[in-house]
Amino acid sequence: MPERGKIDTETFDAVIASNLGADRKDVEIGPQHGVDFGVLSIDDSALVVATDPISILPSLGFERAGRLALDIVLTDVAVSGVAPTHATVSLSLPTEMTDGELERTWRGMADHAADLGVSIVSGHTARYEGVEYSWVGGATALGVGDPDDVVRPDGANPGDAIVLATGPGAETAGLFATLFPDALDLPAETVATAQERVADILGVADATTASAAGDLSAMHDATEGGVLGGMAEMATGGGVQFVVERDRAPVQPGVHAVCDAIDVDPWTVTSAGSLIVTAPPAAAEAVVAALESRGTPAAIVGSVQAAGEQQSGVVLDGERVEPPASDPAWDAMARLQQSE
């Protein structure tokens, strides 16, 4: 398995998926590699559940870091087509975090939750020796909705169009420009432009907008492994091919400059807030229009095709490509941290 980042499919299947406790009939969707959420059947409702680590990066400013951390967790429910409604938050904080920094972090989370109609219903907060930034706990998001509204990430059908919102590499560009502005060896105005990409991480709002705009077959956000990794998970899970053209994708200002500076491909690095949606062509056009109307760049970047005799996966610019074994952003961050 990779030294950094999410475990691979083989490890997941051998260690996690084969050991899931009790076999309960109310579990509609359980843990699957590349699927961000689970679904429980409760009476006539679907309870969508997702858990993620909490990452607080002080360089972002504690309030903004708190908002970003919660949005990334809530997005894993929002991509199900059911809006997040509740959350639990567990914070295991480094001892150097002050009361004021905790207050600003929590205010960022709480205010963002309020804006999204999400109630924080439980949690745990403490300081512990041995804890370092940025990984300082975890959170669970929940959403209660109609079972018919649930959109699976592996539901793409041949003939669907593929929509990409925000575009590749935005999160990585924004975070690296903020965390390592001097190490990038880029003009100050380019770094400042790239730093603005942190504001593009609006996964919950974009996912709920897409869900309301059309009849979707699948939806996923592009975190570890980036847009290419997310598409590969969707295509493999659905047993189909994603045929995609790079030139049709929206690319935010500053992304190419930062990714070139840290020697990574923007399509393969984490890009939280970048949404991948499949839907019939007319519905896909409606999704693009809805996203653009709220200021999120989006485009139809390709189509879903039957795998046939070919292996399911992603064909990018006419060539079959494999996702990275681990997100290259991890190695790039390690290099820059060692050079400081």
Long-range contacts (C-beta under 8 A, 24 or more apart in sequence): 2-325, 2-326, 3-326, 4-326, 4-327, 4-330, 4-331, 4-334, 5-224, 5-326, 5-327, 5-330, 6-224, 6-225, 6-326, 8-325, 9-33, 9-34, 28-147, 29-150, 29-152, 32-154, 32-237, 33-233, 34-153, 34-154, 34-220, 34-233, 34-234, 34-236, 34-237, 35-152, 35-153, 35-154, 35-233, 35-237, 36-75, 36-76, 36-79, 36-80, 36-153, 36-220, 36-221, 37-76, 37-77, 37-79, 37-80, 39-80, 39-147, 39-150, 41-147, 42-144, 44-147, 45-144, 45-145, 45-146, 45-147, 46-82, 46-144, 46-145, 46-146, 46-147, 46-149, 46-150, 47-142, 47-143, 47-144, 48-77, 48-80, 48-82, 48-84, 48-142, 48-143, 48-144, 48-145, 48-150, 49-77, 49-140, 49-141, 49-142, 50-76, 50-77, 50-140, 50-141, 51-138, 51-139, 51-140, 51-141, 52-76, 52-138, 52-139, 52-141, 53-135, 53-137, 53-138, 54-89, 54-90, 54-91, 54-135, 54-136, 54-137, 54-138, 54-139, 55-134, 55-135, 55-136, 56-105, 56-133, 56-134, 56-136, 57-133, 57-134, 57-175, 57-178, 57-179, 58-101, 58-133, 59-178, 59-179, 60-175, 60-178, 60-198, 61-104, 62-101, 62-104, 62-105, 62-108, 63-104, 63-105, 63-107, 63-108, 63-111, 64-108, 64-198, 65-105, 65-108, 66-104, 66-105, 66-106, 66-107, 66-108, 66-109, 66-112, 67-108, 67-109, 67-111, 67-112, 68-108, 68-198, 68-201, 69-109, 69-139, 70-108, 70-109, 70-112, 70-113, 70-139, 71-112, 71-201, 71-202, 71-203, 71-204, 71-273, 72-201, 72-203, 72-223, 72-272, 73-139, 73-140, 73-141, 74-113, 74-116, 74-118, 74-141, 74-203, 74-204, 75-203, 75-204, 75-207, 75-221, 75-272, 75-273, 76-141, 76-221, 77-141, 77-142, 77-143, 78-143, 78-203, 78-204, 78-207, 78-208, 78-211, 79-151, 79-153, 79-203, 79-207, 79-219, 79-220, 79-221, 79-275, 80-143, 80-150, 80-151, 80-152, 80-219, 81-145, 81-149, 81-150, 81-151, 81-211, 81-216, 81-219, 82-143, 82-144, 82-145, 82-146, 82-149, 82-150, 83-116, 83-117, 83-143, 83-145, 83-204, 83-208, 83-211, 84-116, 84-118, 84-141, 84-142, 84-143, 84-204, 85-117, 85-118, 85-119, 85-142, 85-143, 85-144, 86-118, 86-119, 86-120, 86-121, 86-141, 86-142, 86-143, 86-144, 87-113, 87-118, 87-119, 87-120, 87-121, 87-139, 87-140, 87-141, 87-142, 88-120, 88-121, 88-122, 88-123, 88-139, 88-140, 89-120, 89-123, 89-125, 89-137, 89-139, 90-123, 90-124, 90-125, 90-137, 90-138, 90-139, 91-123, 91-124, 91-125, 91-126, 91-136, 91-137, 92-124, 92-126, 92-128, 92-131, 92-136, 92-137, 93-125, 93-126, 93-127, 93-128, 93-131, 93-136, 93-137, 94-127, 94-128, 94-131, 94-132, 94-133, 94-136, 95-127, 95-128, 95-129, 95-131, 97-127, 97-136, 116-204, 116-205, 149-211, 151-211, 151-216, 151-217, 151-218, 151-219, 152-218, 153-218, 153-219, 153-220, 153-233, 153-234, 153-237, 154-218, 154-233, 154-234, 154-237, 154-238, 155-217, 155-218, 155-238, 155-278, 156-217, 156-218, 156-234, 156-235, 156-238, 156-240, 156-242, 156-278, 156-304, 157-217, 157-238, 157-240, 157-278, 157-304, 158-240, 158-304, 158-305, 158-306, 159-280, 159-281, 159-303, 159-304, 160-217, 160-218, 160-278, 160-279, 160-280, 160-281, 160-284, 160-303, 160-304, 161-278, 161-279, 161-280, 161-281, 161-284, 161-285, 161-300, 161-302, 161-303, 161-304, 162-231, 162-242, 162-244, 162-276, 162-277, 162-278, 162-284, 162-300, 162-301, 162-302, 162-303, 162-304, 163-210, 163-275, 163-276, 163-277, 163-278, 163-279, 163-284, 163-287, 163-288, 163-291, 163-298, 163-299, 163-300, 163-301, 164-227, 164-249, 164-250, 164-274, 164-275, 164-276, 164-277, 164-298, 164-299, 164-301, 165-206, 165-210, 165-250, 165-274, 165-275, 165-276, 165-277, 165-291, 165-296, 165-297, 165-298, 166-200, 166-206, 166-250, 166-252, 166-271, 166-273, 166-274, 166-275, 166-296, 166-297, 166-298, 167-227, 167-249, 167-250, 167-251, 167-252, 167-255, 167-271, 167-274, 167-297, 168-222, 168-226, 168-227, 168-228, 168-249, 168-251, 168-255, 168-266, 168-267, 168-269, 168-271, 168-274, 169-226, 169-227, 169-251, 169-255, 169-256, 169-258, 169-259, 169-264, 169-266, 169-267, 169-269, 169-271, 170-197, 170-200, 170-201, 170-252, 170-255, 170-271, 170-273, 170-274, 171-197, 171-198, 171-200, 171-201, 171-269, 171-270, 171-271, 171-272, 171-273, 171-274, 172-226, 172-258, 172-259, 172-262, 172-264, 172-266, 172-269, 172-270, 172-271, 172-329, 173-197, 173-252, 173-254, 173-255, 173-257, 173-258, 173-259, 173-266, 174-198, 174-199, 174-200, 174-201, 174-254, 176-258, 176-262, 176-329, 176-332, 176-333, 176-336, 177-254, 177-258, 179-333, 179-336, 180-336, 180-340, 183-336, 183-339, 183-340, 184-258, 184-261, 184-262, 185-261, 186-257, 186-258, 186-261, 190-254, 190-257, 190-258, 191-254, 191-258, 193-253, 193-254, 194-253, 194-254, 194-255, 194-257, 194-258, 195-254, 196-253, 196-254, 197-252, 197-254, 197-255, 200-252, 200-273, 200-296, 201-272, 201-273, 202-273, 202-296, 203-272, 203-273, 203-275, 205-294, 206-273, 206-275, 206-291, 206-294, 206-296, 207-275, 209-290, 209-291, 209-294, 209-296, 210-275, 210-277, 210-287, 210-290, 210-291, 212-290, 213-283, 213-286, 213-287, 213-289, 213-290, 213-291, 214-279, 214-280, 214-282, 214-283, 214-284, 214-286, 214-287, 214-290, 215-279, 215-280, 215-283, 216-277, 216-278, 216-279, 216-283, 216-287, 217-278, 217-279, 217-280, 218-276, 218-277, 218-278, 219-275, 219-276, 219-277, 219-278, 220-275, 220-276, 221-272, 221-273, 221-274, 221-275, 221-276, 222-270, 222-271, 222-272, 222-274, 222-275, 222-276, 223-270, 223-271, 223-272, 224-270, 224-326, 224-327, 225-268, 225-270, 225-323, 225-324, 225-327, 226-265, 226-266, 226-267, 226-268, 226-269, 226-270, 226-271, 226-274, 226-327, 227-266, 227-267, 227-268, 227-271, 227-274, 227-276, 228-265, 228-267, 228-268, 228-314, 228-316, 228-321, 228-323, 228-324, 229-268, 229-323, 229-324, 229-327, 230-274, 230-276, 231-276, 231-314, 232-313, 232-314, 232-322, 232-323, 233-323, 234-276, 234-278, 235-304, 235-312, 235-313, 235-314, 236-312, 236-313, 238-304, 238-312, 239-307, 239-312, 240-304, 240-305, 240-306, 240-307, 240-312, 241-304, 241-305, 241-306, 241-307, 241-310, 241-312, 241-313, 241-314, 241-315, 242-302, 242-304, 242-313, 242-314, 242-315, 243-302, 243-303, 243-304, 243-305, 243-315, 244-301, 244-302, 244-314, 244-315, 244-316, 244-317, 245-301, 245-302, 245-316, 245-317, 246-316, 246-317, 248-299, 248-300, 248-301, 248-302, 249-299, 249-301, 250-297, 250-298, 250-299, 252-297, 262-329, 262-332, 262-335, 262-336, 263-332, 264-328, 264-329, 264-332, 265-328, 267-316, 268-323, 268-324, 268-327, 268-328, 269-327, 269-328, 269-329, 269-332, 270-327, 270-329, 278-304
